[in-house]
């Protein structure tokens, strides 16, 4: 993968899976940040945060709550995202790569 924002190691989930970051074997030993929304301490995006429990004001430690592959390349064309603009000529005629979206948006704002 030749991109300035890619690292030395790139992991891609298989279809309908994701890499949970849980590195502990006993939930009683989980770090305090595991049950909170904490973008600075967690080693990446935690999709389990979408299952925040308002009653306990915490996030469950249950990776099986997450369905699908988060960030994996699309398996079928109908899994691709959609970008829309009311301005003609915003998007290239070819399929847009996910890392090109930032440049397209900035260009629209003259940045």
Biopython code that builds the backbone (N, CA, C, O; Angstrom):
import numpy as np
from Bio.PDB.StructureBuilder import StructureBuilder

atoms = [
    (1, "UNK", "N", (0.858, -1.160, 0.000)),
    (1, "UNK", "CA", (0.000, 0.000, 0.000)),
    (1, "UNK", "C", (0.905, 1.223, 0.000)),
    (1, "UNK", "O", (1.622, 1.472, 0.969)),
    (2, "UNK", "N", (0.871, 1.967, -1.061)),
    (2, "UNK", "CA", (1.719, 3.149, -1.185)),
    (2, "UNK", "C", (0.893, 4.407, -0.922)),
    (2, "UNK", "O", (0.320, 4.985, -1.846)),
    (3, "UNK", "N", (0.838, 4.817, 0.319)),
    (3, "UNK", "CA", (0.140, 6.045, 0.677)),
    (3, "UNK", "C", (0.840, 6.652, 1.879)),
    (3, "UNK", "O", (1.295, 5.933, 2.769)),
    (4, "UNK", "N", (0.925, 7.972, 1.908)),
    (4, "UNK", "CA", (1.659, 8.658, 2.977)),
    (4, "UNK", "C", (1.076, 8.401, 4.359)),
    (4, "UNK", "O", (1.785, 8.525, 5.357)),
    (5, "UNK", "N", (-0.214, 8.042, 4.434)),
    (5, "UNK", "CA", (-0.826, 7.806, 5.739)),
    (5, "UNK", "C", (-0.893, 6.324, 6.115)),
    (5, "UNK", "O", (-1.482, 5.974, 7.138)),
    (6, "UNK", "N", (-0.300, 5.457, 5.303)),
    (6, "UNK", "CA", (-0.295, 4.041, 5.679)),
    (6, "UNK", "C", (0.948, 3.747, 6.506)),
    (6, "UNK", "O", (1.993, 4.372, 6.324)),
    (7, "UNK", "N", (0.823, 2.803, 7.401)),
    (7, "UNK", "CA", (1.945, 2.455, 8.273)),
    (7, "UNK", "C", (2.744, 1.290, 7.728)),
    (7, "UNK", "O", (2.541, 0.844, 6.599)),
    (8, "UNK", "N", (3.654, 0.808, 8.552)),
    (8, "UNK", "CA", (4.471, -0.338, 8.167)),
    (8, "UNK", "C", (3.659, -1.624, 8.160)),
    (8, "UNK", "O", (3.958, -2.553, 7.409)),
    (9, "UNK", "N", (2.638, -1.673, 8.994)),
    (9, "UNK", "CA", (1.774, -2.843, 9.063)),
    (9, "UNK", "C", (0.346, -2.377, 8.822)),
    (9, "UNK", "O", (-0.126, -1.452, 9.483)),
    (10, "UNK", "N", (-0.335, -3.001, 7.895)),
    (10, "UNK", "CA", (-1.723, -2.671, 7.605)),
    (10, "UNK", "C", (-2.543, -3.943, 7.767)),
    (10, "UNK", "O", (-2.293, -4.938, 7.086)),
    (11, "UNK", "N", (-3.516, -3.916, 8.663)),
    (11, "UNK", "CA", (-4.391, -5.056, 8.885)),
    (11, "UNK", "C", (-5.736, -4.770, 8.253)),
    (11, "UNK", "O", (-6.288, -3.684, 8.430)),
    (12, "UNK", "N", (-6.262, -5.720, 7.526)),
    (12, "UNK", "CA", (-7.576, -5.585, 6.912)),
    (12, "UNK", "C", (-8.428, -6.750, 7.392)),
    (12, "UNK", "O", (-8.035, -7.910, 7.274)),
    (13, "UNK", "N", (-9.588, -6.433, 7.929)),
    (13, "UNK", "CA", (-10.477, -7.478, 8.429)),
    (13, "UNK", "C", (-11.051, -8.305, 7.294)),
    (13, "UNK", "O", (-11.250, -7.824, 6.179)),
    (14, "UNK", "N", (-11.307, -9.557, 7.611)),
    (14, "UNK", "CA", (-12.052, -10.379, 6.675)),
    (14, "UNK", "C", (-13.491, -9.900, 6.679)),
    (14, "UNK", "O", (-13.907, -9.174, 7.582)),
    (15, "UNK", "N", (-14.242, -10.300, 5.687)),
    (15, "UNK", "CA", (-15.641, -9.913, 5.582)),
    (15, "UNK", "C", (-16.384, -10.285, 6.869)),
    (15, "UNK", "O", (-16.196, -11.370, 7.419)),
    (16, "UNK", "N", (-17.216, -9.378, 7.327)),
    (16, "UNK", "CA", (-18.034, -9.560, 8.531)),
    (16, "UNK", "C", (-17.207, -9.813, 9.789)),
    (16, "UNK", "O", (-17.574, -10.641, 10.624)),
    (17, "UNK", "N", (-16.107, -9.108, 9.918)),
    (17, "UNK", "CA", (-15.286, -9.221, 11.124)),
    (17, "UNK", "C", (-14.578, -7.896, 11.379)),
    (17, "UNK", "O", (-14.560, -7.015, 10.520)),
    (18, "UNK", "N", (-14.006, -7.769, 12.544)),
    (18, "UNK", "CA", (-13.197, -6.594, 12.866)),
    (18, "UNK", "C", (-12.189, -7.004, 13.922)),
    (18, "UNK", "O", (-12.368, -8.019, 14.594)),
    (19, "UNK", "N", (-11.140, -6.231, 14.072)),
    (19, "UNK", "CA", (-10.112, -6.540, 15.058)),
    (19, "UNK", "C", (-10.412, -5.802, 16.356)),
    (19, "UNK", "O", (-10.208, -4.592, 16.462)),
    (20, "UNK", "N", (-10.893, -6.542, 17.327)),
    (20, "UNK", "CA", (-11.117, -5.951, 18.645)),
    (20, "UNK", "C", (-9.758, -5.702, 19.290)),
    (20, "UNK", "O", (-8.831, -6.495, 19.125)),
    (21, "UNK", "N", (-9.646, -4.618, 20.012)),
    (21, "UNK", "CA", (-8.366, -4.270, 20.624)),
    (21, "UNK", "C", (-8.198, -4.888, 22.013)),
    (21, "UNK", "O", (-7.162, -4.685, 22.647)),
    (22, "UNK", "N", (-9.169, -5.619, 22.490)),
    (22, "UNK", "CA", (-9.125, -6.158, 23.851)),
    (22, "UNK", "C", (-7.905, -7.055, 24.023)),
    (22, "UNK", "O", (-7.852, -8.154, 23.471)),
    (23, "UNK", "N", (-6.946, -6.592, 24.775)),
    (23, "UNK", "CA", (-5.708, -7.335, 24.974)),
    (23, "UNK", "C", (-5.665, -8.038, 26.331)),
    (23, "UNK", "O", (-4.665, -8.680, 26.651)),
    (24, "UNK", "N", (-6.712, -7.934, 27.125)),
    (24, "UNK", "CA", (-6.770, -8.579, 28.424)),
    (24, "UNK", "C", (-7.611, -9.851, 28.297)),
    (24, "UNK", "O", (-8.464, -9.955, 27.416)),
    (25, "UNK", "N", (-7.368, -10.794, 29.164)),
    (25, "UNK", "CA", (-8.091, -12.063, 29.123)),
    (25, "UNK", "C", (-9.223, -12.120, 30.145)),
    (25, "UNK", "O", (-10.115, -12.961, 30.036)),
    (26, "UNK", "N", (-9.189, -11.242, 31.122)),
    (26, "UNK", "CA", (-10.192, -11.207, 32.182)),
    (26, "UNK", "C", (-10.775, -9.799, 32.214)),
    (26, "UNK", "O", (-10.041, -8.830, 32.410)),
    (27, "UNK", "N", (-12.099, -9.674, 32.022)),
    (27, "UNK", "CA", (-12.721, -8.342, 31.997)),
    (27, "UNK", "C", (-12.500, -7.564, 33.289)),
    (27, "UNK", "O", (-12.543, -6.333, 33.279)),
    (28, "UNK", "N", (-12.267, -8.249, 34.389)),
    (28, "UNK", "CA", (-11.983, -7.560, 35.652)),
    (28, "UNK", "C", (-10.657, -6.808, 35.578)),
    (28, "UNK", "O", (-10.418, -5.889, 36.362)),
    (29, "UNK", "N", (-9.799, -7.195, 34.642)),
    (29, "UNK", "CA", (-8.493, -6.544, 34.477)),
    (29, "UNK", "C", (-8.482, -5.518, 33.341)),
    (29, "UNK", "O", (-7.432, -4.972, 33.004)),
    (30, "UNK", "N", (-9.644, -5.261, 32.756)),
    (30, "UNK", "CA", (-9.723, -4.293, 31.654)),
    (30, "UNK", "C", (-9.342, -2.904, 32.154)),
    (30, "UNK", "O", (-9.689, -2.537, 33.276)),
    (31, "UNK", "N", (-8.630, -2.124, 31.333)),
    (31, "UNK", "CA", (-8.278, -0.761, 31.746)),
    (31, "UNK", "C", (-9.535, 0.102, 31.880)),
    (31, "UNK", "O", (-10.557, -0.178, 31.254)),
    (32, "UNK", "N", (-9.452, 1.135, 32.687)),
    (32, "UNK", "CA", (-10.603, 2.004, 32.951)),
    (32, "UNK", "C", (-11.184, 2.591, 31.669)),
    (32, "UNK", "O", (-12.400, 2.760, 31.569)),
    (33, "UNK", "N", (-10.340, 2.904, 30.687)),
    (33, "UNK", "CA", (-10.845, 3.532, 29.464)),
    (33, "UNK", "C", (-11.698, 2.594, 28.612)),
    (33, "UNK", "O", (-12.445, 3.061, 27.751)),
    (34, "UNK", "N", (-11.605, 1.301, 28.829)),
    (34, "UNK", "CA", (-12.322, 0.340, 27.990)),
    (34, "UNK", "C", (-13.834, 0.515, 28.063)),
    (34, "UNK", "O", (-14.532, 0.255, 27.083)),
    (35, "UNK", "N", (-14.342, 0.946, 29.200)),
    (35, "UNK", "CA", (-15.789, 1.097, 29.376)),
    (35, "UNK", "C", (-16.261, 2.534, 29.153)),
    (35, "UNK", "O", (-17.400, 2.872, 29.476)),
    (36, "UNK", "N", (-15.391, 3.374, 28.605)),
    (36, "UNK", "CA", (-15.745, 4.772, 28.362)),
    (36, "UNK", "C", (-15.466, 5.147, 26.910)),
    (36, "UNK", "O", (-14.796, 4.413, 26.184)),
    (37, "UNK", "N", (-15.989, 6.294, 26.502)),
    (37, "UNK", "CA", (-15.629, 6.862, 25.206)),
    (37, "UNK", "C", (-14.363, 7.666, 25.460)),
    (37, "UNK", "O", (-14.413, 8.738, 26.064)),
    (38, "UNK", "N", (-13.247, 7.158, 25.006)),
    (38, "UNK", "CA", (-11.960, 7.800, 25.289)),
    (38, "UNK", "C", (-11.060, 7.692, 24.069)),
    (38, "UNK", "O", (-10.271, 6.755, 23.947)),
    (39, "UNK", "N", (-11.184, 8.658, 23.167)),
    (39, "UNK", "CA", (-10.448, 8.594, 21.900)),
    (39, "UNK", "C", (-8.952, 8.784, 22.072)),
    (39, "UNK", "O", (-8.186, 8.486, 21.156)),
    (40, "UNK", "N", (-8.524, 9.269, 23.214)),
    (40, "UNK", "CA", (-7.094, 9.502, 23.415)),
    (40, "UNK", "C", (-6.369, 8.295, 24.002)),
    (40, "UNK", "O", (-5.171, 8.130, 23.775)),
    (41, "UNK", "N", (-7.064, 7.460, 24.743)),
    (41, "UNK", "CA", (-6.417, 6.307, 25.372)),
    (41, "UNK", "C", (-6.592, 5.025, 24.562)),
    (41, "UNK", "O", (-5.724, 4.151, 24.584)),
    (42, "UNK", "N", (-7.707, 4.912, 23.850)),
    (42, "UNK", "CA", (-7.952, 3.687, 23.085)),
    (42, "UNK", "C", (-7.058, 3.653, 21.848)),
    (42, "UNK", "O", (-6.752, 4.693, 21.265)),
    (43, "UNK", "N", (-6.647, 2.458, 21.455)),
    (43, "UNK", "CA", (-5.731, 2.335, 20.311)),
    (43, "UNK", "C", (-6.443, 2.374, 18.964)),
    (43, "UNK", "O", (-6.105, 1.601, 18.068)),
    (44, "UNK", "N", (-7.410, 3.251, 18.810)),
    (44, "UNK", "CA", (-8.147, 3.358, 17.551)),
    (44, "UNK", "C", (-9.630, 3.481, 17.824)),
    (44, "UNK", "O", (-10.062, 3.561, 18.974)),
    (45, "UNK", "N", (-10.396, 3.495, 16.763)),
    (45, "UNK", "CA", (-11.850, 3.602, 16.875)),
    (45, "UNK", "C", (-12.421, 2.337, 17.502)),
    (45, "UNK", "O", (-12.024, 1.229, 17.140)),
    (46, "UNK", "N", (-13.339, 2.496, 18.428)),
    (46, "UNK", "CA", (-13.977, 1.370, 19.101)),
    (46, "UNK", "C", (-15.455, 1.349, 18.729)),
    (46, "UNK", "O", (-16.235, 2.101, 19.313)),
    (47, "UNK", "N", (-15.865, 0.513, 17.775)),
    (47, "UNK", "CA", (-17.268, 0.499, 17.360)),
    (47, "UNK", "C", (-18.223, 0.013, 18.449)),
    (47, "UNK", "O", (-19.432, 0.212, 18.330)),
    (48, "UNK", "N", (-17.716, -0.614, 19.497)),
    (48, "UNK", "CA", (-18.590, -1.020, 20.600)),
    (48, "UNK", "C", (-19.140, 0.221, 21.310)),
    (48, "UNK", "O", (-20.155, 0.132, 22.000)),
    (49, "UNK", "N", (-18.486, 1.373, 21.151)),
    (49, "UNK", "CA", (-18.990, 2.616, 21.740)),
    (49, "UNK", "C", (-20.385, 2.957, 21.225)),
    (49, "UNK", "O", (-21.124, 3.688, 21.885)),
    (50, "UNK", "N", (-20.750, 2.441, 20.066)),
    (50, "UNK", "CA", (-22.091, 2.672, 19.529)),
    (50, "UNK", "C", (-23.158, 1.983, 20.381)),
    (50, "UNK", "O", (-24.347, 2.260, 20.228)),
    (51, "UNK", "N", (-22.741, 1.098, 21.267)),
    (51, "UNK", "CA", (-23.664, 0.369, 22.144)),
    (51, "UNK", "C", (-23.598, 0.909, 23.575)),
    (51, "UNK", "O", (-23.815, 0.173, 24.537)),
    (52, "UNK", "N", (-23.299, 2.192, 23.699)),
    (52, "UNK", "CA", (-23.253, 2.866, 25.004)),
    (52, "UNK", "C", (-24.552, 2.595, 25.757)),
    (52, "UNK", "O", (-25.638, 2.728, 25.193)),
    (53, "UNK", "N", (-24.445, 2.222, 27.010)),
    (53, "UNK", "CA", (-25.607, 1.928, 27.841)),
    (53, "UNK", "C", (-25.898, 3.133, 28.737)),
    (53, "UNK", "O", (-25.163, 3.387, 29.692)),
    (54, "UNK", "N", (-26.974, 3.880, 28.432)),
    (54, "UNK", "CA", (-27.272, 5.072, 29.230)),
    (54, "UNK", "C", (-27.592, 4.748, 30.695)),
    (54, "UNK", "O", (-27.362, 5.578, 31.574)),
    (55, "UNK", "N", (-28.115, 3.560, 30.959)),
    (55, "UNK", "CA", (-28.463, 3.197, 32.340)),
    (55, "UNK", "C", (-27.213, 3.088, 33.210)),
    (55, "UNK", "O", (-27.214, 3.528, 34.360)),
    (56, "UNK", "N", (-26.145, 2.502, 32.662)),
    (56, "UNK", "CA", (-24.908, 2.344, 33.435)),
    (56, "UNK", "C", (-23.871, 3.398, 33.076)),
    (56, "UNK", "O", (-22.814, 3.484, 33.701)),
    (57, "UNK", "N", (-24.188, 4.205, 32.054)),
    (57, "UNK", "CA", (-23.277, 5.234, 31.548)),
    (57, "UNK", "C", (-21.906, 4.628, 31.224)),
    (57, "UNK", "O", (-20.859, 5.180, 31.562)),
    (58, "UNK", "N", (-21.959, 3.471, 30.554)),
    (58, "UNK", "CA", (-20.716, 2.789, 30.199)),
    (58, "UNK", "C", (-20.882, 2.008, 28.896)),
    (58, "UNK", "O", (-21.978, 1.879, 28.351)),
    (59, "UNK", "N", (-19.770, 1.504, 28.431)),
    (59, "UNK", "CA", (-19.733, 0.712, 27.209)),
    (59, "UNK", "C", (-19.497, -0.738, 27.606)),
    (59, "UNK", "O", (-18.584, -1.027, 28.380)),
    (60, "UNK", "N", (-20.311, -1.655, 27.085)),
    (60, "UNK", "CA", (-20.091, -3.056, 27.432)),
    (60, "UNK", "C", (-18.790, -3.583, 26.831)),
    (60, "UNK", "O", (-18.332, -3.088, 25.801)),
    (61, "UNK", "N", (-18.210, -4.565, 27.461)),
    (61, "UNK", "CA", (-17.007, -5.208, 26.932)),
    (61, "UNK", "C", (-17.442, -6.462, 26.178)),
    (61, "UNK", "O", (-17.147, -7.587, 26.583)),
    (62, "UNK", "N", (-18.144, -6.244, 25.081)),
    (62, "UNK", "CA", (-18.701, -7.353, 24.314)),
    (62, "UNK", "C", (-18.472, -7.091, 22.831)),
    (62, "UNK", "O", (-19.291, -6.444, 22.178)),
    (63, "UNK", "N", (-17.377, -7.583, 22.308)),
    (63, "UNK", "CA", (-17.024, -7.342, 20.906)),
    (63, "UNK", "C", (-18.017, -7.969, 19.938)),
    (63, "UNK", "O", (-18.068, -7.570, 18.775)),
    (64, "UNK", "N", (-18.811, -8.942, 20.389)),
    (64, "UNK", "CA", (-19.768, -9.589, 19.482)),
    (64, "UNK", "C", (-20.948, -8.681, 19.138)),
    (64, "UNK", "O", (-21.737, -9.008, 18.250)),
    (65, "UNK", "N", (-21.081, -7.545, 19.827)),
    (65, "UNK", "CA", (-22.145, -6.594, 19.492)),
    (65, "UNK", "C", (-21.916, -5.936, 18.136)),
    (65, "UNK", "O", (-22.859, -5.457, 17.508)),
    (66, "UNK", "N", (-20.683, -5.913, 17.694)),
    (66, "UNK", "CA", (-20.333, -5.255, 16.430)),
    (66, "UNK", "C", (-20.615, -6.211, 15.282)),
    (66, "UNK", "O", (-20.184, -7.365, 15.298)),
    (67, "UNK", "N", (-21.337, -5.722, 14.294)),
    (67, "UNK", "CA", (-21.668, -6.528, 13.118)),
    (67, "UNK", "C", (-20.992, -5.919, 11.901)),
    (67, "UNK", "O", (-20.828, -4.702, 11.819)),
    (68, "UNK", "N", (-20.606, -6.750, 10.975)),
    (68, "UNK", "CA", (-20.019, -6.267, 9.728)),
    (68, "UNK", "C", (-18.548, -5.941, 9.886)),
    (68, "UNK", "O", (-17.965, -6.095, 10.960)),
    (69, "UNK", "N", (-17.970, -5.493, 8.803)),
    (69, "UNK", "CA", (-16.551, -5.136, 8.774)),
    (69, "UNK", "C", (-16.432, -3.627, 8.747)),
    (69, "UNK", "O", (-17.005, -2.971, 7.877)),
    (70, "UNK", "N", (-15.705, -3.084, 9.674)),
    (70, "UNK", "CA", (-15.549, -1.638, 9.764)),
    (70, "UNK", "C", (-14.220, -1.239, 9.152)),
    (70, "UNK", "O", (-13.157, -1.512, 9.709)),
    (71, "UNK", "N", (-14.292, -0.591, 8.004)),
    (71, "UNK", "CA", (-13.081, -0.136, 7.346)),
    (71, "UNK", "C", (-12.513, -1.115, 6.339)),
    (71, "UNK", "O", (-11.490, -0.834, 5.714)),
    (72, "UNK", "N", (-13.151, -2.250, 6.171)),
    (72, "UNK", "CA", (-12.663, -3.225, 5.190)),
    (72, "UNK", "C", (-13.071, -2.782, 3.787)),
    (72, "UNK", "O", (-14.091, -2.114, 3.619)),
    (73, "UNK", "N", (-12.292, -3.145, 2.797)),
    (73, "UNK", "CA", (-12.673, -2.816, 1.418)),
    (73, "UNK", "C", (-14.027, -3.445, 1.082)),
    (73, "UNK", "O", (-14.355, -4.508, 1.609)),
    (74, "UNK", "N", (-14.813, -2.811, 0.218)),
    (74, "UNK", "CA", (-16.124, -3.369, -0.124)),
    (74, "UNK", "C", (-15.983, -4.709, -0.839)),
    (74, "UNK", "O", (-15.100, -4.898, -1.675)),
    (75, "UNK", "N", (-16.871, -5.628, -0.490)),
    (75, "UNK", "CA", (-16.888, -6.941, -1.133)),
    (75, "UNK", "C", (-17.667, -6.874, -2.446)),
    (75, "UNK", "O", (-17.315, -7.528, -3.427)),
    (76, "UNK", "N", (-18.727, -6.073, -2.444)),
    (76, "UNK", "CA", (-19.568, -5.881, -3.622)),
    (76, "UNK", "C", (-19.661, -4.388, -3.928)),
    (76, "UNK", "O", (-19.467, -3.556, -3.042)),
    (77, "UNK", "N", (-19.953, -4.055, -5.169)),
    (77, "UNK", "CA", (-20.079, -2.644, -5.568)),
    (77, "UNK", "C", (-21.159, -1.916, -4.772)),
    (77, "UNK", "O", (-21.031, -0.720, -4.509)),
    (78, "UNK", "N", (-22.226, -2.628, -4.383)),
    (78, "UNK", "CA", (-23.308, -1.962, -3.654)),
    (78, "UNK", "C", (-22.942, -1.656, -2.200)),
    (78, "UNK", "O", (-23.766, -1.106, -1.468)),
    (79, "UNK", "N", (-21.740, -1.996, -1.770)),
    (79, "UNK", "CA", (-21.281, -1.669, -0.419)),
    (79, "UNK", "C", (-20.465, -0.382, -0.385)),
    (79, "UNK", "O", (-20.036, 0.047, 0.686)),
    (80, "UNK", "N", (-20.251, 0.223, -1.511)),
    (80, "UNK", "CA", (-19.460, 1.455, -1.563)),
    (80, "UNK", "C", (-20.278, 2.620, -1.004)),
    (80, "UNK", "O", (-21.507, 2.624, -1.063)),
    (81, "UNK", "N", (-19.568, 3.600, -0.464)),
    (81, "UNK", "CA", (-20.219, 4.803, 0.038)),
    (81, "UNK", "C", (-20.678, 5.690, -1.113)),
    (81, "UNK", "O", (-20.322, 5.460, -2.268)),
    (82, "UNK", "N", (-21.465, 6.697, -0.788)),
    (82, "UNK", "CA", (-21.994, 7.613, -1.795)),
    (82, "UNK", "C", (-21.578, 9.034, -1.430)),
    (82, "UNK", "O", (-21.750, 9.465, -0.290)),
    (83, "UNK", "N", (-21.034, 9.750, -2.395)),
    (83, "UNK", "CA", (-20.714, 11.167, -2.232)),
    (83, "UNK", "C", (-21.605, 11.947, -3.185)),
    (83, "UNK", "O", (-21.729, 11.586, -4.356)),
    (84, "UNK", "N", (-22.223, 13.008, -2.695)),
    (84, "UNK", "CA", (-23.128, 13.813, -3.516)),
    (84, "UNK", "C", (-22.716, 15.278, -3.466)),
    (84, "UNK", "O", (-22.203, 15.761, -2.456)),
    (85, "UNK", "N", (-22.948, 15.971, -4.571)),
    (85, "UNK", "CA", (-22.699, 17.406, -4.619)),
    (85, "UNK", "C", (-23.673, 18.036, -5.596)),
    (85, "UNK", "O", (-24.022, 17.426, -6.607)),
    (86, "UNK", "N", (-24.114, 19.252, -5.306)),
    (86, "UNK", "CA", (-24.981, 19.975, -6.234)),
    (86, "UNK", "C", (-24.163, 20.685, -7.306)),
    (86, "UNK", "O", (-24.725, 21.253, -8.243)),
    (87, "UNK", "N", (-22.845, 20.655, -7.172)),
    (87, "UNK", "CA", (-21.947, 21.289, -8.136)),
    (87, "UNK", "C", (-21.455, 20.270, -9.158)),
    (87, "UNK", "O", (-21.032, 19.172, -8.796)),
    (88, "UNK", "N", (-21.514, 20.640, -10.435)),
    (88, "UNK", "CA", (-21.018, 19.753, -11.492)),
    (88, "UNK", "C", (-19.492, 19.701, -11.464)),
    (88, "UNK", "O", (-18.838, 20.691, -11.136)),
    (89, "UNK", "N", (-18.939, 18.559, -11.803)),
    (89, "UNK", "CA", (-17.495, 18.422, -11.940)),
    (89, "UNK", "C", (-16.718, 18.281, -10.647)),
    (89, "UNK", "O", (-15.492, 18.387, -10.654)),
    (90, "UNK", "N", (-17.395, 18.047, -9.546)),
    (90, "UNK", "CA", (-16.712, 17.924, -8.258)),
    (90, "UNK", "C", (-15.915, 16.626, -8.172)),
    (90, "UNK", "O", (-14.785, 16.609, -7.684)),
    (91, "UNK", "N", (-16.507, 15.564, -8.641)),
    (91, "UNK", "CA", (-15.896, 14.250, -8.499)),
    (91, "UNK", "C", (-15.255, 13.800, -9.802)),
    (91, "UNK", "O", (-15.746, 14.115, -10.886)),
    (92, "UNK", "N", (-14.165, 13.068, -9.692)),
    (92, "UNK", "CA", (-13.553, 12.509, -10.902)),
    (92, "UNK", "C", (-14.496, 11.474, -11.517)),
    (92, "UNK", "O", (-15.383, 10.959, -10.836)),
    (93, "UNK", "N", (-14.308, 11.175, -12.778)),
    (93, "UNK", "CA", (-15.200, 10.226, -13.447)),
    (93, "UNK", "C", (-14.947, 8.790, -12.994)),
    (93, "UNK", "O", (-15.835, 7.945, -13.100)),
    (94, "UNK", "N", (-13.759, 8.509, -12.495)),
    (94, "UNK", "CA", (-13.438, 7.162, -12.021)),
    (94, "UNK", "C", (-13.907, 6.990, -10.576)),
    (94, "UNK", "O", (-14.273, 7.963, -9.916)),
    (95, "UNK", "N", (-13.893, 5.773, -10.099)),
    (95, "UNK", "CA", (-14.228, 5.499, -8.707)),
    (95, "UNK", "C", (-13.262, 6.256, -7.798)),
    (95, "UNK", "O", (-12.056, 6.283, -8.044)),
    (96, "UNK", "N", (-13.798, 6.863, -6.756)),
    (96, "UNK", "CA", (-12.986, 7.649, -5.830)),
    (96, "UNK", "C", (-12.499, 6.767, -4.687)),
    (96, "UNK", "O", (-13.289, 6.051, -4.072)),
    (97, "UNK", "N", (-11.222, 6.817, -4.407)),
    (97, "UNK", "CA", (-10.665, 6.076, -3.272)),
    (97, "UNK", "C", (-11.004, 6.808, -1.980)),
    (97, "UNK", "O", (-11.143, 8.032, -1.976)),
    (98, "UNK", "N", (-11.139, 6.068, -0.886)),
    (98, "UNK", "CA", (-11.517, 6.694, 0.379)),
    (98, "UNK", "C", (-10.541, 7.771, 0.822)),
    (98, "UNK", "O", (-10.956, 8.766, 1.417)),
    (99, "UNK", "N", (-9.263, 7.597, 0.548)),
    (99, "UNK", "CA", (-8.288, 8.598, 0.995)),
    (99, "UNK", "C", (-8.268, 9.839, 0.103)),
    (99, "UNK", "O", (-7.557, 10.796, 0.410)),
    (100, "UNK", "N", (-9.032, 9.847, -0.998)),
    (100, "UNK", "CA", (-9.141, 11.032, -1.850)),
    (100, "UNK", "C", (-10.273, 11.963, -1.417)),
    (100, "UNK", "O", (-10.342, 13.102, -1.878)),
    (101, "UNK", "N", (-11.151, 11.497, -0.548)),
    (101, "UNK", "CA", (-12.317, 12.286, -0.141)),
    (101, "UNK", "C", (-11.891, 13.588, 0.529)),
    (101, "UNK", "O", (-12.478, 14.635, 0.259)),
    (102, "UNK", "N", (-10.895, 13.543, 1.383)),
    (102, "UNK", "CA", (-10.423, 14.747, 2.075)),
    (102, "UNK", "C", (-10.020, 15.820, 1.070)),
    (102, "UNK", "O", (-10.411, 16.979, 1.213)),
    (103, "UNK", "N", (-9.250, 15.451, 0.065)),
    (103, "UNK", "CA", (-8.796, 16.411, -0.947)),
    (103, "UNK", "C", (-9.979, 17.003, -1.707)),
    (103, "UNK", "O", (-9.999, 18.203, -1.982)),
    (104, "UNK", "N", (-10.952, 16.181, -2.044)),
    (104, "UNK", "CA", (-12.132, 16.651, -2.779)),
    (104, "UNK", "C", (-12.906, 17.663, -1.942)),
    (104, "UNK", "O", (-13.305, 18.710, -2.453)),
    (105, "UNK", "N", (-13.121, 17.366, -0.673)),
    (105, "UNK", "CA", (-13.867, 18.272, 0.210)),
    (105, "UNK", "C", (-13.112, 19.586, 0.399)),
    (105, "UNK", "O", (-13.709, 20.659, 0.313)),
    (106, "UNK", "N", (-11.814, 19.511, 0.655)),
    (106, "UNK", "CA", (-11.027, 20.736, 0.833)),
    (106, "UNK", "C", (-11.045, 21.595, -0.426)),
    (106, "UNK", "O", (-11.137, 22.819, -0.339)),
    (107, "UNK", "N", (-10.958, 20.971, -1.585)),
    (107, "UNK", "CA", (-10.986, 21.713, -2.850)),
    (107, "UNK", "C", (-12.321, 22.449, -3.000)),
    (107, "UNK", "O", (-12.350, 23.573, -3.503)),
    (108, "UNK", "N", (-13.412, 21.837, -2.576)),
    (108, "UNK", "CA", (-14.723, 22.473, -2.668)),
    (108, "UNK", "C", (-14.809, 23.730, -1.812)),
    (108, "UNK", "O", (-15.544, 24.663, -2.136)),
    (109, "UNK", "N", (-14.062, 23.748, -0.730)),
    (109, "UNK", "CA", (-14.055, 24.917, 0.149)),
    (109, "UNK", "C", (-12.910, 25.871, -0.171)),
    (109, "UNK", "O", (-12.659, 26.824, 0.566)),
    (110, "UNK", "N", (-12.226, 25.607, -1.267)),
    (110, "UNK", "CA", (-11.149, 26.486, -1.695)),
    (110, "UNK", "C", (-9.905, 26.397, -0.836)),
    (110, "UNK", "O", (-9.122, 27.345, -0.770)),
    (111, "UNK", "N", (-9.720, 25.292, -0.192)),
    (111, "UNK", "CA", (-8.568, 25.115, 0.703)),
    (111, "UNK", "C", (-7.509, 24.281, 0.015)),
    (111, "UNK", "O", (-6.457, 24.016, 0.596)),
]
sb = StructureBuilder()
sb.init_structure("model")
sb.init_model(0)
sb.init_chain("A")
sb.init_seg("    ")
for serial, (resi, resn, name, xyz) in enumerate(atoms, 1):
    if name == "N":
        sb.init_residue(resn, " ", resi, " ")
    sb.init_atom(name, np.array(xyz, "f"), 0.0, 1.0, " ", f" {name:<3s}", serial, name[0])
structure = sb.get_structure()
